[in-house]
Structure formats: C-alpha cells, structure tokens
Amino acid sequence: MEDVKYLKILSWAEEDRPREKLILKGKESLSDAELMAILLGSGTVSLSAVDVAKLILKECNNNLNDLAKLSVKDLQKFKGIGEAKAITIISALELGRRRKEALQNKREKITCASDAFDIMKPNLLDLQHEEFWIILLNRSNAVIKKVFISSGGIAGTVADPKLIYKHALEHLASAIILVHNHPSGNLKPSEADISLTRKLKQAGSFLEIPVLDHLIFTDHGYYSFADEDKL
C-alpha cells in the first residue's frame, strides 16, 4: 500500500508537476527545488525528485552559491544522487556561471575597485582554492581580457612576474589590475601579497604598463591596494 506521506510526482495535479508547470506557467513559476528536480529526473523509493532537491538545498542553506561549491563526491553523499545526477547538477550550475561571464564579455570600463570585483565574480566566486588572475586594460581602462595566471591550495598561489607581463605585452595592454582570491574570506593582505605587489609595480613602471590595483577577492567583499593607498 502506498505511503500517504509520499506521492509520486506523476500522481500530482498536472499544474504542480515541475515539467508540466514550466510549460503551463513558465520557468519563473518554478522554485529552485522544482527546477533542480527536472535535472534529477527521478527521486528514490520513498522520496520524489522534488523532495531530494529540497534536502540538498536545505543542506546548502537554500543558497545556490553554496550549492555551486559542492563537488561530485559531495553531492553523491545525498540519498538518491549517483554520479550521473551529481554531474548533471554541476554542469547546470557551470552553465549558469558561464552565462554570467558571457554577459560581461562586452568591453567594460573599470573606473573603480568595485568594477574589477564585479568583473571577476564569475571566475572567483565559490572557489575553495586560491587563483591569481590579471585584468588587461587599454588606454581608456576598458577591459581587453581577463587572464588566468596560476592556482594553488587553500593557503596561497604563485604568480610569476615574467608570465604576467608576457600576457600584457602580447595583448598590447596599457595597464593591468592584479586579482587573487582568499577562500578563507580573510581580506587582510599577507606579506607575500605586499611583496609581490611591489615587485610587479616596479616591473610595470619599467615596461610602462602600470599596475593600477591589486584586489584580494572574497565571496563577501574585497580589499583594494589602491583604495588603501598601498600601491
């Protein structure tokens, strides 16, 4: 006898089933759990796909940014989530991230540190390890390109000045902005951060490609060397 507490999605009213609801009422009408249920396709013997999605989201504080931090192995810890479903969820979130980045591929102009912070969000938000990037600018401070330089562990990453200025020279950049993230959320620059900034500023002065700023990026804010008069 079917448990009255659990009703398969097929037994729901048509306008309440996630796929049919999307067709009848539009994608905006679906909750995060319902959208995720469509990706999952099915639930377990005792849970519908929507229920499984709700459990996962609950563990992520109903925050899609927290969900995006989970790996395939993390997702497989949830009942009803195998490797294929975990990969589907991660792929969907990655497409969303790339969509954000595509919207920013226009020649944006950087006028302040917060502009640089916003431009780097698609690349650095939710990362659990450090990465070092540079933003190449033209004479009008419009973005030529964002360039990934290196990645490291939780504690740090290495940025090679020769590689950084190789990219700057190849793209005929007039200036650069340095950006690296602190997964810990700590906004305070380390001695290594300060030393590297000085070294790159000196190299930039010699090559006439100045360092306009060095941003320490976290999910909740940033530290700007320029704003703090540390350049």
C-alpha positions as CSV (number, residue, x, y, z in Angstrom):
1,M,0.0,0.0,0.0
2,E,1.4,3.4,-1.0
3,D,2.6,5.6,1.9
4,V,0.1,8.5,2.2
5,K,3.0,10.8,3.1
6,Y,4.7,10.1,-0.2
7,L,3.1,10.7,-3.5
8,K,5.0,10.2,-6.8
9,I,5.2,13.3,-8.9
10,L,3.1,11.5,-11.6
11,S,0.2,11.4,-9.1
12,W,0.4,15.2,-8.6
13,A,-2.0,17.5,-10.3
14,E,-0.6,18.3,-13.7
15,E,-0.1,22.0,-13.0
16,D,2.0,21.1,-10.0
17,R,4.4,18.7,-11.7
18,P,7.7,20.6,-12.4
19,R,7.9,19.9,-16.1
20,E,4.3,20.5,-16.8
21,K,4.3,23.5,-14.6
22,L,7.2,25.0,-16.6
23,I,5.3,24.5,-19.8
24,L,2.0,25.8,-18.4
25,K,3.1,28.7,-16.2
26,G,6.7,29.5,-17.4
27,K,10.1,28.8,-15.9
28,E,9.8,31.8,-13.5
29,S,7.0,30.0,-11.6
30,L,9.2,27.1,-10.5
31,S,11.0,27.1,-7.2
32,D,14.8,26.2,-7.0
33,A,13.8,22.7,-5.8
34,E,11.4,22.2,-8.7
35,L,14.0,23.3,-11.3
36,M,16.6,21.0,-9.7
37,A,14.0,18.2,-9.7
38,I,13.8,18.5,-13.5
39,L,17.6,18.0,-13.7
40,L,17.4,14.9,-11.4
41,G,14.6,13.3,-13.4
42,S,13.7,10.9,-10.6
43,G,13.8,10.5,-6.8
44,T,14.1,7.4,-4.6
45,V,11.7,4.8,-3.5
46,S,10.5,7.0,-0.6
47,L,11.3,10.5,-1.9
48,S,10.2,12.4,-5.0
49,A,12.8,14.3,-7.1
50,V,11.5,17.5,-5.6
51,D,12.0,16.1,-2.1
52,V,15.5,15.1,-2.9
53,A,16.2,18.5,-4.3
54,K,14.8,20.2,-1.2
55,L,17.0,18.1,1.1
56,I,20.1,19.0,-0.9
57,L,19.2,22.7,-0.9
58,K,18.4,22.6,2.8
59,E,21.9,21.4,3.5
60,C,23.2,24.3,1.4
61,N,21.2,26.8,3.4
62,N,18.9,27.2,0.3
63,N,21.7,29.1,-1.3
64,L,22.7,28.3,-4.9
65,N,26.1,29.8,-4.3
66,D,26.8,27.2,-1.5
67,L,25.4,24.5,-3.8
68,A,27.9,25.5,-6.5
69,K,30.8,24.8,-4.1
70,L,29.9,21.1,-3.8
71,S,31.9,18.5,-5.8
72,V,30.6,15.4,-7.5
73,K,31.6,13.4,-4.4
74,D,29.9,15.8,-2.0
75,L,26.6,15.5,-4.0
76,Q,26.8,11.7,-4.1
77,K,26.6,11.7,-0.3
78,F,22.9,12.6,-0.6
79,K,20.4,9.7,-0.9
80,G,19.2,9.3,-4.5
81,I,22.2,11.1,-6.0
82,G,24.5,9.0,-8.1
83,E,27.5,10.1,-10.2
84,A,25.3,10.9,-13.3
85,K,22.9,13.1,-11.3
86,A,25.7,14.9,-9.5
87,I,27.4,15.7,-12.8
88,T,24.1,17.0,-14.2
89,I,23.7,19.4,-11.3
90,I,27.3,20.6,-11.5
91,S,27.0,21.0,-15.3
92,A,23.9,23.1,-14.9
93,L,25.5,25.4,-12.3
94,E,28.6,25.8,-14.5
95,L,26.4,26.8,-17.5
96,G,24.8,29.5,-15.2
97,R,28.3,30.7,-14.2
98,R,29.4,30.9,-17.9
99,R,26.2,32.8,-18.8
100,K,27.1,35.4,-16.2
101,E,30.6,35.6,-17.7
102,A,29.3,35.9,-21.3
103,L,27.2,38.9,-20.2
104,Q,30.4,40.5,-19.0
105,N,32.4,39.9,-22.2
106,K,31.5,43.3,-23.6
107,R,34.3,45.9,-23.4
108,E,33.6,47.0,-19.8
109,K,35.3,50.0,-18.4
110,I,36.9,49.9,-15.0
111,T,36.6,53.1,-13.1
112,C,37.0,51.8,-9.5
113,A,37.9,48.7,-7.5
114,S,34.2,47.6,-7.2
115,D,34.1,47.4,-11.1
116,A,37.0,45.0,-11.0
117,F,35.4,43.0,-8.2
118,D,32.2,42.6,-10.2
119,I,34.1,41.6,-13.4
120,M,35.9,38.8,-11.5
121,K,32.9,37.3,-9.8
122,P,32.1,34.7,-12.5
123,N,35.7,33.4,-12.2
124,L,36.5,33.5,-8.5
125,L,33.1,33.2,-6.7
126,D,32.7,30.0,-4.7
127,L,36.3,28.7,-5.2
128,Q,37.8,26.6,-2.4
129,H,41.4,27.2,-3.6
130,E,43.4,30.3,-4.5
131,E,43.8,31.6,-8.0
132,F,45.7,34.5,-9.4
133,W,44.3,36.5,-12.4
134,I,45.2,39.7,-14.2
135,I,42.8,42.1,-16.0
136,L,44.4,43.7,-19.0
137,L,43.2,47.2,-19.8
138,N,43.6,49.6,-22.8
139,R,44.3,53.3,-22.7
140,S,40.7,54.0,-21.8
141,N,40.7,51.5,-18.9
142,A,38.4,49.2,-20.9
143,V,38.9,45.5,-20.4
144,I,40.9,43.8,-23.1
145,K,40.9,40.4,-21.4
146,K,40.9,38.6,-18.1
147,V,43.8,36.1,-17.9
148,F,44.3,33.2,-15.5
149,I,47.8,33.1,-14.2
150,S,48.0,30.3,-11.6
151,S,46.2,28.3,-8.9
152,G,47.3,26.9,-5.6
153,G,45.9,25.4,-2.5
154,I,43.9,26.9,0.4
155,A,46.9,28.9,1.7
156,G,48.3,30.5,-1.5
157,T,49.4,30.6,-5.1
158,V,52.5,31.7,-7.0
159,A,52.4,34.4,-9.6
160,D,55.4,34.7,-12.0
161,P,56.0,38.4,-13.0
162,K,57.6,37.3,-16.3
163,L,54.4,35.4,-17.3
164,I,52.2,38.2,-16.2
165,Y,54.0,40.8,-18.3
166,K,54.3,38.4,-21.2
167,H,50.5,38.4,-21.4
168,A,50.4,42.1,-21.0
169,L,52.9,42.7,-23.8
170,E,51.2,40.2,-26.2
171,H,47.9,41.9,-25.8
172,L,49.4,45.4,-26.0
173,A,47.9,46.3,-22.7
174,S,48.3,49.8,-21.4
175,A,47.7,48.8,-17.7
176,I,46.9,45.8,-15.6
177,I,45.0,45.0,-12.4
178,L,46.1,42.1,-10.3
179,V,43.4,39.9,-8.6
180,H,43.7,36.9,-6.4
181,N,41.2,35.3,-4.0
182,H,41.3,34.3,-0.4
183,P,39.0,31.3,0.1
184,S,39.2,31.8,3.8
185,G,37.4,35.1,3.5
186,N,40.2,37.0,5.1
187,L,40.6,40.4,3.5
188,K,44.0,41.2,5.1
189,P,46.9,41.1,2.6
190,S,49.8,38.8,3.6
191,E,53.4,39.8,3.5
192,A,53.8,37.7,0.3
193,D,50.9,39.7,-1.2
194,I,52.5,43.0,-0.4
195,S,55.9,41.9,-1.6
196,L,54.5,40.6,-4.9
197,T,52.6,43.8,-5.5
198,R,55.7,45.9,-5.0
199,K,57.7,43.7,-7.4
200,L,55.0,43.8,-10.1
201,K,54.6,47.6,-9.7
202,Q,58.3,48.1,-10.2
203,A,58.3,45.9,-13.3
204,G,55.3,47.7,-14.6
205,S,57.0,51.1,-14.2
206,F,60.0,49.8,-16.2
207,L,57.7,48.5,-19.0
208,E,55.3,51.4,-18.9
209,I,52.4,49.1,-18.1
210,P,51.4,50.3,-14.7
211,V,49.7,48.2,-12.0
212,L,46.5,50.2,-11.3
213,D,45.4,48.0,-8.4
214,H,45.7,44.6,-6.7
215,L,42.4,43.2,-5.5
216,I,42.1,40.5,-2.8
217,F,38.8,38.8,-3.7
218,T,36.5,37.0,-1.3
219,D,32.8,35.8,-1.7
220,H,31.7,38.7,0.5
221,G,33.9,41.6,-0.4
222,Y,37.3,42.8,-1.5
223,Y,40.5,44.6,-0.4
224,S,41.9,47.1,-2.8
225,F,45.6,48.1,-2.6
226,A,44.8,51.3,-4.5
227,D,41.9,52.3,-2.2
228,E,44.0,51.6,0.9
229,D,47.0,53.6,-0.6
230,K,49.2,50.5,-0.5
231,L,50.3,50.7,-4.2
